[in-house]
Structure formats: structure tokens, C-alpha cells
């Protein structure tokens, strides 16, 4: 896509993140069937980071400075490690619907952090879009039959913290000095995250508990999907989106992903789509339009 227009590249990146990350919850559940959560995270980002770095090196754009490596490590700690790590761990104990709803708070945190740190005053249209998207997600979760039973509070709180970390990392990556090559930048963040995952694996005993010979075919498929599609393709697209679009617009993936999950379930798992589900999808897409079409946010002045 080197000869494609920037607008087409951005459109393709949004499409990849919407579709691929919308199906990642199922892939995570498959992976967790026979693989401990932090082993799954370490293997996913180590393999994906190595692939991306090899591609960047083959293209002659794998160089980076020490400062860029440090910044990429910060992004790796906040995004693929804290953000994805919290999601992987939480999905052992809470339903994917609850997880999707908690992760959907990322747009709100991104707007709040951008307001506090970058002194940006979001347009009222963006706040309306955030509220409307959250409402649509609540309708969507209810439309799928509701979620019975008590929520595992530690998992829910950890996932909330992971969502804040993901939002903070997304904002930080927009301003940080990272390698000019998007492939190199994504590769370094993933490899840094893999190091953090490996430290946890060695400390919490997952390394001793993991039996490679017991990995099921379904877990293997989940791992491959998360590594190739979820990380090499979608995560790289996400990093590109952060550089080329606004945080509020990028964060619309959190609204669209559950809708994509419902559509894929209907297409490939014979899951019915009710009238209420259709209404929820319409509300969510309306929120996406509001945020996407909003004017650029205004920087807050220091004086009157």
C-alpha cells in the first residue's frame, strides 16, 4: 500500500482494527483453553514483534535511537502489556460481554486524559458521542441475553485499570519520539511488552505450569489469530491510526468491535440478531458518526 493515498491507508487501518479486534475476544477464549494468560501474552507479542521487526529490517527501516527504544518500552508497558494483559487475565473469570463493556470506557478515558494533559477542550459533540456509544453498548450487552451472576470484582477492577492504561498509552504514543517507521515502532512496543510478560511468567509460576504438549488445536488457532491478525496487522494499524487521526476518532473501535462480534456470530455461529440488537448497533454507529464528524478539538488557552 506504499502508493496508496493517506486517506485510503487510514480507512483501511480503521477497517482492520474494527473487524479484527472485534473478533479477538473469541480468539482469547480459545487461547486460554490450554495456555496460561501471561504465557499467551508473551508468546503472542514476542512472535508478532519479531515478525514485524524482521519485515522492517528487510525494508531497511529498522534503525532506532536509545530514546526511541525507551519511549517504545513505555508504550509497550501501557498498551500490549497493561491493556491487553488485563483483558487476557480478566477473561478467565468474567464474561466477554462484561469485558467488552469495560474496555468500551477507553474513549471516555482518552478524552479525559487528553483534556487534562494536553489541555484540549473536546467539542460537546464528542461528549455526546461518547455517552451515546456507551448507551449503545449497554443495550447491546442486554440484547445478547444479559449476563447472569455476580461479576468477579478483582478482574473487573483490573480491566478498568487496564483500560485507563491503554488510553494513557494511546495519548502518550502520539507525542512520544518513536521510530519513523511504523513497523519498527510497533515491533519495539511488542517486544518490550513480551519482556514484561516473561518477567510475570517467571515470577507467578506460569512457566512451570505450562505444558506445550497439552496445547489444544483450538488454543493454537487462537494464538495464531491473535499473533498474526490481532498484533501484526491490527496493532500496527492502530499505531498508524494514532499518528494520523484524533484520539476520539481512533477510540471508536471500542464501540464498533462488539457490533462486529455480533455480526460474525450471526454469520458463522448461527447466533440470532434480535430487534434490540439491531437498535443497539444503530445507536453505536450513530455515536461513531458523531465522534468521527466532530470538528478538531480546540486547545485551551492559558489566559482569557
C-alpha positions as CSV (number, residue, x, y, z in Angstrom):
1,X,0.0,0.0,0.0
2,X,3.0,2.3,-0.4
3,X,1.4,4.0,-3.3
4,X,-2.0,4.4,-1.7
5,X,-3.3,7.8,-0.6
6,X,-3.1,8.7,3.1
7,X,-6.9,8.7,3.3
8,X,-7.2,5.2,1.8
9,X,-4.5,4.0,4.2
10,X,-6.3,5.4,7.2
11,X,-9.6,4.0,6.0
12,X,-8.0,0.5,5.6
13,X,-6.4,0.8,9.1
14,X,-9.7,1.6,10.7
15,X,-11.4,-1.3,8.9
16,X,-8.7,-3.7,10.1
17,X,-9.0,-2.7,13.7
18,X,-12.8,-2.7,13.6
19,X,-13.0,-6.2,12.2
20,X,-10.0,-8.0,13.6
21,X,-10.2,-6.7,17.2
22,X,-14.0,-7.3,17.1
23,X,-13.3,-11.0,16.9
24,X,-10.3,-11.1,19.3
25,X,-12.4,-11.9,22.4
26,X,-13.2,-15.3,20.9
27,X,-9.6,-15.9,20.0
28,X,-8.5,-15.0,23.5
29,X,-11.0,-17.5,25.0
30,X,-9.7,-20.2,22.6
31,X,-6.1,-19.4,23.6
32,X,-6.9,-19.6,27.3
33,X,-8.4,-23.1,26.9
34,X,-4.9,-24.7,27.5
35,X,-2.5,-21.8,27.8
36,X,-1.9,-19.6,30.9
37,X,-2.8,-16.0,30.3
38,X,0.6,-14.4,30.6
39,X,2.3,-17.2,28.6
40,X,-0.3,-16.5,25.9
41,X,0.5,-12.8,26.0
42,X,4.3,-13.3,26.0
43,X,4.2,-15.8,23.1
44,X,1.8,-13.5,21.1
45,X,3.8,-10.3,21.3
46,X,7.2,-12.0,21.1
47,X,6.3,-13.7,17.9
48,X,4.4,-10.7,16.4
49,X,7.2,-8.3,17.4
50,X,9.9,-10.5,15.9
51,X,7.9,-10.8,12.6
52,X,7.4,-7.0,12.4
53,X,11.0,-6.2,13.2
54,X,12.2,-8.7,10.5
55,X,9.9,-7.0,8.0
56,X,11.2,-3.6,9.0
57,X,14.8,-4.7,8.8
58,X,14.2,-6.2,5.3
59,X,12.9,-2.8,4.2
60,X,15.9,-1.1,5.7
61,X,13.9,0.9,8.2
62,X,14.7,-0.9,11.5
63,X,17.0,1.7,13.0
64,X,16.1,3.5,16.3
65,X,17.8,5.6,19.0
66,X,18.1,4.8,22.7
67,X,15.5,7.4,23.4
68,X,13.1,5.9,20.9
69,X,13.6,2.5,22.5
70,X,12.8,3.8,25.9
71,X,9.6,5.6,24.6
72,X,8.6,2.4,22.8
73,X,9.1,0.5,26.0
74,X,6.7,2.9,27.8
75,X,4.1,2.4,25.1
76,X,4.6,-1.3,25.3
77,X,4.1,-1.3,29.1
78,X,0.9,0.6,28.8
79,X,-0.7,-0.8,25.6
80,X,0.1,-4.5,24.9
81,X,1.2,-5.3,28.4
82,X,-1.1,-3.5,30.8
83,X,-4.0,-3.1,28.5
84,X,-4.1,-6.5,26.8
85,X,-2.6,-8.3,29.8
86,X,-5.5,-7.1,31.9
87,X,-8.0,-8.2,29.3
88,X,-6.4,-11.7,28.9
89,X,-6.3,-12.2,32.7
90,X,-9.8,-10.9,33.2
91,X,-11.4,-13.1,30.6
92,X,-10.6,-16.2,32.7
93,X,-13.2,-15.0,35.2
94,X,-15.6,-12.6,33.7
95,X,-17.9,-13.0,30.6
96,X,-16.7,-11.4,27.4
97,X,-19.7,-9.2,27.4
98,X,-18.7,-7.6,30.7
99,X,-15.1,-7.3,29.4
100,X,-16.3,-5.6,26.2
101,X,-18.3,-3.1,28.1
102,X,-15.4,-2.2,30.5
103,X,-13.0,-1.9,27.6
104,X,-15.5,0.4,25.9
105,X,-14.7,3.0,28.5
106,X,-11.4,3.7,26.7
107,X,-12.8,6.5,24.6
108,X,-14.0,8.3,27.7
109,X,-10.6,7.9,29.4
110,X,-8.9,9.1,26.3
111,X,-11.0,12.3,26.2
112,X,-10.4,12.9,29.9
113,X,-6.7,12.3,29.7
114,X,-6.4,14.5,26.6
115,X,-8.3,17.2,28.4
116,X,-6.1,17.1,31.5
117,X,-2.7,16.5,29.9
118,X,-2.9,18.2,26.5
119,X,-5.3,21.0,27.7
120,X,-7.7,20.1,24.9
121,X,-11.3,21.2,25.2
122,X,-13.4,18.5,23.4
123,X,-16.4,19.7,21.4
124,X,-19.8,18.9,23.0
125,X,-20.5,16.7,20.0
126,X,-17.7,14.4,21.1
127,X,-19.0,14.1,24.7
128,X,-22.5,13.3,23.3
129,X,-20.9,10.7,21.1
130,X,-19.1,9.1,24.0
131,X,-22.3,8.9,26.0
132,X,-24.3,7.6,23.1
133,X,-21.8,4.9,22.4
134,X,-21.7,3.8,26.0
135,X,-25.5,3.6,26.0
136,X,-25.5,1.6,22.8
137,X,-23.0,-0.9,24.3
138,X,-25.2,-1.3,27.4
139,X,-28.2,-2.0,25.1
140,X,-26.1,-4.5,23.1
141,X,-25.0,-6.4,26.2
142,X,-28.6,-6.7,27.4
143,X,-29.7,-7.7,23.9
144,X,-27.5,-10.7,23.9
145,X,-29.4,-12.2,26.8
146,X,-27.9,-10.4,29.7
147,X,-25.2,-11.5,32.0
148,X,-26.2,-13.5,35.0
149,X,-24.3,-13.9,38.2
150,X,-22.0,-11.6,40.2
151,X,-19.1,-10.0,38.5
152,X,-15.6,-11.1,39.7
153,X,-14.7,-7.7,41.2
154,X,-10.9,-8.0,41.2
155,X,-11.0,-8.9,37.5
156,X,-13.4,-6.1,36.7
157,X,-11.2,-3.6,38.6
158,X,-8.1,-4.8,36.9
159,X,-9.7,-4.5,33.5
160,X,-10.7,-0.9,34.4
161,X,-7.1,-0.1,35.2
162,X,-6.0,-1.8,32.0
163,X,-8.4,0.4,30.0
164,X,-7.0,3.6,31.7
165,X,-3.5,2.4,30.9
166,X,-4.5,1.7,27.2
167,X,-6.0,5.2,27.0
168,X,-2.9,6.8,28.5
169,X,-0.5,4.8,26.3
170,X,-2.5,5.9,23.2
171,X,-2.2,9.5,24.2
172,X,1.5,9.2,25.1
173,X,2.3,7.5,21.8
174,X,1.0,10.4,19.8
175,X,3.6,12.8,21.3
176,X,6.5,10.4,22.0
177,X,9.6,10.3,19.9
178,X,9.2,6.9,18.3
179,X,10.9,5.4,15.2
180,X,9.8,7.0,11.9
181,X,8.9,3.5,10.6
182,X,5.5,2.4,11.9
183,X,6.6,-1.2,11.6
184,X,9.7,-0.6,13.8
185,X,7.7,1.3,16.3
186,X,5.1,-1.4,16.6
187,X,7.7,-4.1,16.8
188,X,9.6,-2.4,19.6
189,X,6.5,-1.9,21.7
190,X,5.5,-5.5,21.3
191,X,9.0,-6.9,22.1
192,X,9.1,-4.6,25.2
193,X,5.7,-5.9,26.2
194,X,6.9,-9.5,25.7
195,X,9.8,-8.9,28.1
196,X,7.3,-7.6,30.8
197,X,5.1,-10.7,30.2
198,X,8.1,-13.0,30.5
199,X,9.0,-11.4,33.9
200,X,5.5,-12.1,35.2
201,X,5.6,-15.7,33.8
202,X,8.8,-16.4,35.7
203,X,7.5,-14.8,38.9
204,X,4.0,-16.2,39.1
205,X,4.8,-19.8,38.2
206,X,3.1,-19.9,34.8
207,X,6.4,-21.1,33.3
208,X,6.3,-24.3,35.4
209,X,2.6,-24.9,34.9
210,X,2.7,-24.5,31.2
211,X,2.8,-27.8,29.2
212,X,3.5,-27.2,25.5
213,X,2.4,-30.7,24.7
214,X,-1.0,-30.2,26.1
215,X,-1.9,-27.2,23.9
216,X,-5.1,-27.9,22.1
217,X,-5.7,-27.2,18.4
218,X,-8.3,-24.5,19.4
219,X,-5.7,-22.8,21.6
220,X,-3.2,-22.9,18.8
221,X,-5.6,-21.4,16.4
222,X,-6.4,-18.6,18.9
223,X,-2.7,-17.9,19.4
224,X,-2.1,-17.7,15.7
225,X,-5.0,-15.4,15.1
226,X,-4.0,-13.1,17.9
227,X,-0.4,-13.0,16.8
228,X,-0.8,-12.6,13.0
229,X,-4.1,-10.7,12.7
230,X,-4.6,-9.2,16.2
231,X,-1.0,-8.0,16.5
232,X,1.0,-7.9,13.3
233,X,-1.9,-6.5,11.3
234,X,-4.4,-4.8,13.6
235,X,-2.0,-3.4,16.2
236,X,0.3,-2.0,13.5
237,X,-2.8,-0.4,12.0
238,X,-3.8,1.0,15.4
239,X,-0.3,2.6,15.9
240,X,-0.7,4.2,12.4
241,X,-4.2,5.5,13.3
242,X,-2.9,7.1,16.5
243,X,-0.4,9.1,14.4
244,X,-2.8,10.1,11.6
245,X,-6.1,10.6,13.4
246,X,-7.5,12.1,16.6
247,X,-7.8,10.1,19.9
248,X,-11.5,10.4,20.0
249,X,-11.9,9.0,16.4
250,X,-9.4,6.2,17.0
251,X,-11.3,5.2,20.1
252,X,-14.4,4.5,18.1
253,X,-13.1,0.9,17.7
254,X,-14.3,0.3,21.2
255,X,-17.9,0.9,20.1
256,X,-17.7,-0.9,16.7
257,X,-15.9,-4.1,18.0
258,X,-18.9,-5.5,19.9
259,X,-21.1,-4.9,16.9
260,X,-18.7,-6.8,14.6
261,X,-18.7,-9.6,17.2
262,X,-22.5,-9.9,16.9
263,X,-22.4,-9.8,13.1
264,X,-19.7,-12.5,13.0
265,X,-21.6,-14.7,15.5
266,X,-24.7,-14.4,13.2
267,X,-22.7,-15.3,10.1
268,X,-20.5,-18.1,11.4
269,X,-22.2,-19.4,14.6
270,X,-25.9,-19.1,13.8
271,X,-26.4,-16.6,16.6
272,X,-29.7,-14.7,16.0
273,X,-29.8,-10.9,15.8
274,X,-32.8,-9.5,17.7
275,X,-34.6,-6.2,17.0
276,X,-32.9,-4.9,20.2
277,X,-29.5,-5.9,18.9
278,X,-30.2,-4.0,15.7
279,X,-31.3,-0.9,17.7
280,X,-28.1,-1.1,19.7
281,X,-26.0,-1.4,16.6
282,X,-27.7,1.7,15.2
283,X,-27.0,3.7,18.4
284,X,-23.4,2.6,18.3
285,X,-22.9,3.5,14.7
286,X,-24.6,6.9,15.3
287,X,-22.0,7.5,18.1
288,X,-19.2,6.7,15.7
289,X,-20.6,9.2,13.2
290,X,-20.8,11.9,15.8
291,X,-17.3,11.5,17.0
292,X,-15.8,11.0,13.6
293,X,-17.5,14.0,12.1
294,X,-16.8,16.3,15.0
295,X,-14.5,19.3,14.3
296,X,-10.9,19.2,15.6
297,X,-10.8,19.9,19.4
298,X,-9.6,23.3,20.4
299,X,-6.6,23.8,22.6
300,X,-7.4,25.6,25.9
301,X,-5.9,29.0,26.3
302,X,-3.7,29.8,29.2
303,X,-5.3,33.2,29.6
304,X,-8.6,34.9,28.9
